[in-house]
Amino acid sequence: MWKLGKTIGVKIAAGYTVLFFFSLMALAITAYLLVGNTLARQDRQMVVGEIESLRSQYENGGWKAFHGTVVDNNRARKNNPFFTRLPVSSSGSDLVFFPHHWDDFDLVALQEMRGQLPGTWLQLPNRSGSCVLEILTASQPDGSLFQVGISTEDRLVVLDRFREALVTIAVPLILLAVAGGAVLSRRVLHPLRNLIGTVASIESGKMDARVPSTQTGDELEELGSLFNRMIEKINQLIRAMRGSLDSVAHDLRTPMTRFRNNAEKALQAETSDAACREALQDCVEESDRILRMLAMLMDISEAETGTMRLLPRPLDLVPLAEGVADMYRYVADEKGVGLVTEFPAEARLNADVDRIRQVLANLLDNAVKFTPEGGTVRLTIERHAQTVIVRVTDSGIGIDPEEIQRIWDRLYRGTRSSHKGLGLGLSLVKAVVNAHNGEMRVSSTPGSGSIFEIHLPTDSLPPAG
């Protein structure tokens, strides 16, 4: 029970009920006071109206007309008659009309009350204190005084009935508020319960569990969508990690086997010094290959997780690209591949020089490697207002459409590739470009070549301090 009381749903329902209760109480009290003030104002207006009527009759017919009007009004208002009194100071006698109506009031105490001046109101409670006689003192044109009043008994009866009606209405409304709060909290928190259930399923090992969509369009649905995308991204990373580990294990098996065979050969007793030196040289080459693979994998992981240490500084990309192109021009000439460059006067941006040089070198290496003799590789740079675009175009074997998205995967080598390699070059290229807040794009036609584009913002990275 204690745990249930601490749930968000119970808190929302209780808060909704308390807010509704106090709002209802405030509304009821306001309505009660408004009705009471309205009834009191109406009673006093009737007393004032009665005084004006009696004053008019007195002016026209004297005390006889005054008396006749009082009798007629009493006959017309049997249930709630007016109290009419002529004080001693006005006619030499204290006259109360129809005194049997006012047996419950101490009229002697009224004679002793002070402040009985024209225009003043007096409050005379009955003996039980259940109601009050409200009396207004008035004067005739000749200066004589008279008093007219009305009992609050009828008004209090109306207010009692109104209060009973409010209580009768308030009880079911409060119960309805409790039920409504429970339903509202359950409905509002339904997406959150779905999220909790999904997390519990994932914790138990069901990685394919997802938060169902509620189609409400609110923040909780957005949270569920973000959670689903996050889990999908995690699953993709897990699958990529498993695939990378499998590929690394597979790719390391061959160099490690050669490494071991070379070492065993060198340990043979009849092996000559020259053979030992050759075996050790092969071991060094294989270890370099392994270390290079591991270093590239670490670079890719650092770039993808945002921990790669970049040293950006203002640079002109044109001289950098010219240097890389000159280095690969010799390789292209030996293979019979033409390497063409097309650069603007300058292309300035903030970037890590070594990493950008590594990206260009990988792309040119792939382009020359997969372009047959007699083909052409073109390296161009376009300078725009906020972006620098580097484009590497080749007339090589191209990439199959189903492999376009897989070429960025670690250790992936295309099915049409006959060249040896680690399968990490393009993964590193994309990771480094993304680390520079850039974007990689590729288009290819099998048998006609490929186009790789690097879109680098000119000012996305502040220079290193």
C-alpha positions in Angstrom: 0.0 0.0 0.0 2.9 2.4 0.8 4.5 1.6 -2.5 1.2 2.3 -4.3 0.9 5.6 -2.6 4.3 6.7 -4.0 3.4 6.0 -7.6 3.1 8.9 -10.0 -0.4 7.8 -11.0 -1.7 8.0 -7.5 0.0 11.4 -7.0 -1.6 12.8 -10.2 -5.0 11.4 -9.2 -4.7 12.8 -5.7 -3.5 16.2 -6.9 -6.3 16.4 -9.4 -8.9 15.5 -6.8 -7.5 18.0 -4.2 -7.4 20.7 -6.8 -10.9 19.9 -7.9 -12.1 19.8 -4.3 -10.7 23.2 -3.4 -11.9 24.7 -6.6 -15.4 23.3 -6.0 -15.3 24.6 -2.4 -14.2 28.1 -3.6 -17.0 28.1 -6.2 -19.6 26.9 -3.7 -18.6 29.5 -1.1 -18.6 32.2 -3.7 -22.0 31.2 -4.9 -23.4 31.0 -1.4 -22.1 34.4 -0.4 -23.4 35.8 -3.7 -26.9 34.4 -3.2 -26.9 35.6 0.4 -25.9 39.1 -0.5 -28.4 39.2 -3.3 -31.2 38.1 -1.0 -30.2 40.6 1.6 -30.1 43.4 -0.9 -33.5 42.4 -2.2 -34.9 42.4 1.3 -33.6 45.8 2.1 -34.8 47.1 -1.3 -38.3 45.9 -0.4 -38.1 47.6 3.0 -37.0 50.9 1.3 -39.9 50.5 -1.2 -42.4 49.9 1.6 -41.1 53.1 3.4 -41.6 55.1 0.3 -45.1 53.8 -0.2 -46.0 54.6 3.4 -44.5 58.0 3.2 -46.5 58.7 0.1 -49.7 57.5 1.7 -49.0 59.7 4.8 -48.6 62.8 2.7 -51.8 62.1 0.8 -54.1 60.9 3.7 -52.3 61.3 7.0 -52.1 58.6 9.6 -55.4 57.0 8.5 -54.1 56.3 5.0 -50.8 55.2 6.6 -52.6 52.7 8.8 -54.8 51.4 6.0 -51.7 50.8 3.8 -50.0 48.8 6.6 -53.1 46.6 7.0 -53.4 46.0 3.3 -49.7 45.1 3.0 -50.0 42.7 5.9 -52.9 41.0 4.3 -50.9 40.7 1.0 -47.8 39.4 2.8 -49.1 36.8 5.2 -46.0 34.6 5.0 -43.4 37.3 5.4 -45.0 40.6 6.5 -43.3 43.8 7.1 -42.5 44.9 10.6 -44.0 48.4 11.2 -43.5 50.5 14.3 -44.3 54.0 15.4 -41.7 55.0 18.1 -42.8 57.0 21.1 -41.1 60.2 19.9 -43.4 60.4 16.9 -47.0 60.1 18.2 -46.7 59.9 22.0 -47.2 56.1 22.0 -45.1 53.1 20.9 -47.3 51.4 18.3 -46.3 48.1 16.7 -48.6 46.8 14.0 -49.7 43.1 14.3 -47.5 42.4 17.3 -48.4 38.7 17.4 -46.2 38.3 14.3 -43.2 39.4 16.4 -43.7 37.4 19.7 -40.3 35.8 19.1 -38.5 39.1 19.3 -37.9 41.2 22.4 -39.5 44.5 21.3 -38.7 46.1 24.6 -35.0 45.8 23.8 -35.8 47.6 20.6 -37.1 50.6 22.6 -33.8 50.7 24.4 -31.6 50.7 21.3 -29.7 53.8 20.5 -29.1 55.4 17.1 -32.7 55.2 15.9 -32.2 58.1 13.5 -33.7 58.3 10.0 -31.7 56.2 7.5 -30.1 53.9 10.1 -30.5 50.1 10.2 -31.1 48.2 13.4 -30.5 44.4 13.9 -32.8 42.8 16.4 -32.2 39.0 16.8 -35.0 36.7 17.9 -34.8 35.0 21.3 -33.4 31.7 19.9 -30.9 33.6 17.7 -31.9 31.7 14.6 -32.8 34.9 12.6 -32.7 38.7 12.8 -35.2 41.5 12.3 -33.6 44.1 10.1 -35.3 47.5 10.7 -34.8 50.8 8.9 -35.8 54.1 10.6 -37.4 56.7 8.4 -39.1 60.1 8.9 -42.3 61.7 7.6 -42.3 65.2 6.1 -43.6 66.6 9.4 -40.6 65.1 11.3 -42.4 62.1 12.8 -40.5 58.8 12.8 -41.6 55.4 11.9 -39.8 52.1 11.4 -40.2 49.3 8.8 -38.3 46.0 9.0 -38.3 42.5 7.6 -37.3 39.2 9.2 -34.3 37.2 7.7 -36.1 33.9 8.4 -37.2 33.3 4.8 -33.8 34.3 3.5 -32.1 31.9 5.8 -34.5 29.1 4.8 -33.6 29.7 1.2 -29.9 29.7 2.0 -30.2 26.5 4.0 -31.8 24.8 1.0 -29.2 26.2 -1.3 -26.5 24.9 1.1 -28.1 21.4 1.1 -28.3 21.4 -2.7 -24.6 22.3 -2.9 -23.6 19.5 -0.5 -25.9 17.1 -2.5 -24.2 18.1 -5.7 -20.7 18.3 -4.3 -20.5 14.7 -3.0 -21.0 13.0 -6.3 -18.9 15.6 -8.1 -16.0 14.8 -5.7 -16.4 11.1 -6.3 -16.5 11.8 -10.0 -13.3 13.8 -9.6 -11.6 10.9 -7.9 -12.6 8.5 -10.7 -11.7 11.1 -13.3 -8.3 11.7 -11.8 -7.7 7.9 -11.8 -8.7 7.6 -15.4 -6.8 10.7 -16.4 -3.6 9.6 -14.7 -3.9 6.1 -16.1 -4.4 7.5 -19.6 -1.6 10.1 -19.3 0.9 7.6 -17.9 0.0 4.8 -20.3 3.0 5.6 -22.5 5.3 5.7 -19.5 4.1 2.3 -18.4 4.8 1.0 -21.9 8.3 2.4 -21.7 8.8 0.7 -18.3 7.6 -2.6 -19.7 9.9 -2.2 -22.7 12.9 -1.5 -20.5 12.0 -4.5 -18.4 11.8 -6.7 -21.5 15.1 -5.4 -22.8 16.7 -6.0 -19.4 15.5 -9.7 -19.6 17.3 -10.1 -22.9 14.6 -9.2 -25.5 16.5 -6.7 -27.5 13.8 -6.5 -30.1 11.3 -5.0 -27.7 10.0 -1.6 -28.6 7.7 1.0 -27.1 4.3 0.8 -28.9 3.1 4.1 -30.4 0.2 5.8 -28.7 -0.5 8.3 -31.5 -1.1 11.0 -28.9 1.5 13.4 -30.3 2.6 14.5 -26.8 6.0 14.6 -25.0 5.6 11.0 -23.7 5.1 9.7 -27.2 8.1 11.6 -28.3 10.1 10.1 -25.5 9.0 6.6 -26.6 10.0 7.4 -30.2 13.4 8.7 -29.0 13.9 5.6 -26.9 13.0 3.3 -29.8 15.5 5.1 -32.0 18.2 4.9 -29.3 17.6 1.1 -28.8 17.7 0.6 -32.6 21.0 2.6 -32.8 22.4 0.5 -29.9 21.4 -2.7 -31.7 23.0 -1.5 -34.9 26.2 -0.7 -33.0 26.1 -4.1 -31.3 25.6 -5.9 -34.6 28.4 -3.8 -36.1 30.6 -4.6 -33.2 29.9 -8.3 -33.5 30.5 -8.2 -37.2 33.7 -6.2 -36.7 34.9 -8.7 -34.1 34.1 -11.6 -36.4 35.9 -9.9 -39.2 38.8 -8.9 -37.1 39.1 -12.5 -35.8 38.9 -13.8 -39.3 41.4 -11.3 -40.7 43.8 -11.7 -37.8 43.8 -15.5 -38.2 45.8 -15.4 -41.5 48.6 -13.0 -40.4 48.8 -14.6 -37.0 49.1 -18.0 -38.6 51.8 -16.8 -41.0 53.5 -15.1 -38.0 53.5 -18.4 -36.1 54.7 -20.4 -39.1 57.6 -18.0 -39.7 58.6 -18.1 -36.0 58.5 -21.9 -36.0 60.6 -22.0 -39.2 63.2 -19.7 -37.5 63.3 -22.0 -34.5 64.2 -25.0 -36.4 67.7 -26.2 -35.6 68.9 -26.6 -39.1 67.7 -23.1 -40.1 70.5 -20.8 -41.3 71.1 -17.3 -40.1 69.9 -15.9 -43.4 66.7 -17.9 -43.2 66.2 -16.7 -39.6 66.7 -13.1 -40.7 64.2 -13.6 -43.5 61.7 -15.3 -41.1 62.1 -12.4 -38.6 61.6 -9.9 -41.4 58.3 -11.7 -42.4 57.3 -11.6 -38.7 57.9 -7.8 -38.6 55.8 -7.3 -41.7 53.0 -9.4 -40.4 53.1 -7.6 -37.0 53.1 -4.2 -38.8 50.0 -5.3 -40.7 48.3 -6.3 -37.5 49.3 -3.1 -35.7 48.1 -1.0 -38.7 44.7 -2.8 -38.6 44.3 -2.3 -34.9 45.4 1.3 -35.1 42.8 2.0 -37.8 40.1 0.3 -35.8 41.0 2.4 -32.8 40.9 5.6 -35.0 37.5 4.7 -36.4 36.1 4.0 -32.9 37.5 7.3 -31.5 36.0 9.2 -34.4 32.6 7.5 -34.2 32.4 8.1 -30.4 33.6 11.7 -30.6 36.8 11.0 -28.7 39.2 11.4 -31.6 41.7 14.1 -30.8 41.6 16.6 -33.6 44.0 19.6 -34.0 42.1 21.9 -36.3 43.7 25.0 -37.6 43.1 27.4 -40.5 44.4 25.8 -43.7 44.2 26.1 -47.4 43.0 22.8 -48.8 44.4 23.4 -52.3 48.2 22.9 -51.5 47.3 19.9 -49.3 45.4 18.3 -52.1 48.1 19.0 -54.6 50.7 17.3 -52.4 48.6 14.2 -52.0 47.8 14.2 -55.8 51.5 14.5 -56.6 52.3 11.5 -54.4 49.7 9.3 -56.1 50.5 10.5 -59.6 53.5 8.3 -59.7 51.4 5.2 -58.7 48.8 6.2 -61.3 51.5 6.6 -64.0 53.0 3.2 -63.3 49.5 1.6 -63.7 48.7 3.6 -66.8 45.9 5.6 -65.1 45.6 9.3 -65.7 45.3 11.6 -62.6 43.6 14.9 -63.3 43.2 17.7 -60.8 41.0 20.8 -60.9 41.4 23.3 -58.0 40.3 26.8 -57.3 42.8 29.5 -56.3 42.3 28.7 -52.7 39.9 26.8 -50.4 40.2 27.8 -46.7 38.7 26.0 -43.8 39.4 24.9 -40.2 40.5 21.2 -40.1 43.0 18.8 -38.8 45.7 18.7 -41.5 47.0 15.2 -40.9 43.5 13.7 -40.8 42.3 15.4 -44.0 45.5 14.3 -45.7 44.7 10.8 -44.6 41.2 11.0 -46.0 42.4 12.3 -49.4 45.1 9.6 -49.6 42.6 6.8 -48.9 40.2 8.0 -51.5 42.9 8.5 -54.2 44.4 5.1 -53.3 41.0 3.4 -53.8 40.3 5.3 -57.0 43.7 4.4 -58.6 43.5 0.8 -57.3 40.1 0.1 -58.8 40.6 2.0 -62.0 41.9 -0.2 -64.9 44.7 0.7 -67.2 43.8 3.5 -69.5 41.2 4.9 -67.1 41.1 8.3 -65.4 40.9 9.6 -61.8 39.8 13.1 -61.3 40.3 15.1 -58.1 38.4 18.4 -57.9 37.7 21.0 -55.2 34.7 23.4 -55.2 34.6 26.3 -52.9 31.2 27.6 -51.7 30.1 30.2 -49.1 29.9 27.8 -46.2 31.2 24.6 -47.6 34.1 23.1 -49.4 33.4 20.1 -51.6 36.1 17.6 -52.5 35.2 15.2 -55.3 37.1 12.1 -56.4 35.8 10.6 -59.6 37.2 7.4 -61.2 36.3 5.3 -64.3 36.8 2.0 -62.5 34.7 -1.1 -61.9 32.1 0.8 -59.9 30.0 -0.4 -56.9 26.9 -2.6 -57.0 23.8 -0.7 -55.7 23.2 -3.2 -52.9 26.7 -2.6 -51.6 26.6 1.2 -51.6 25.6 1.4 -47.9 27.9 -1.4 -46.8 31.2 0.1 -48.2 31.4 2.2 -45.0 31.3 -0.9 -42.7 34.5 -1.9 -41.0 36.5 -4.7 -42.7 34.0 -4.9 -45.6 35.5 -5.6 -49.0 33.3 -5.6 -52.1 32.4 -8.8 -53.8 33.9 -7.5 -57.0 37.2 -6.5 -55.4 40.3 -8.5 -56.3 42.7 -6.3 -54.4 44.1 -7.1 -51.0 43.3 -4.7 -48.2 42.1 -4.3 -44.7 38.7 -3.1 -45.6 39.0 -0.2 -43.2 39.9 2.7 -45.5 36.4 4.0 -46.3 35.3 3.4 -42.7 38.1 5.6 -41.5 37.3 8.2 -44.2 33.7 8.6 -43.2 34.5 8.6 -39.4 37.1 11.4 -39.8 34.8 13.4 -42.1 31.9 13.1 -39.6 34.3 14.1 -36.8 34.8 17.3 -38.8 31.0 17.8 -38.9 31.2 17.0 -42.6 29.3 14.6 -44.8 30.3 11.8 -47.2 28.3 11.1 -50.4 28.9 8.4 -53.0 27.3 7.6 -56.3 28.4 4.8 -58.6 27.4 2.9 -61.8 28.8 -0.6 -62.0 31.3 -0.8 -64.9 31.5 3.0 -65.3 33.1 4.2 -62.1 32.3 6.0 -58.8 32.1 9.5 -57.4 33.0 10.2 -53.8 32.2 13.6 -52.4 33.4 15.2 -49.2 31.3 18.1 -47.9 33.3 20.0 -45.2 31.9 23.1 -43.5 34.4 26.0 -43.5 34.0 27.0 -39.9 32.5 24.1 -38.0 35.6 23.5 -35.9 37.4 26.2 -33.9 41.2 26.3 -34.3 43.0 24.4 -31.6 44.3 26.7 -28.8 
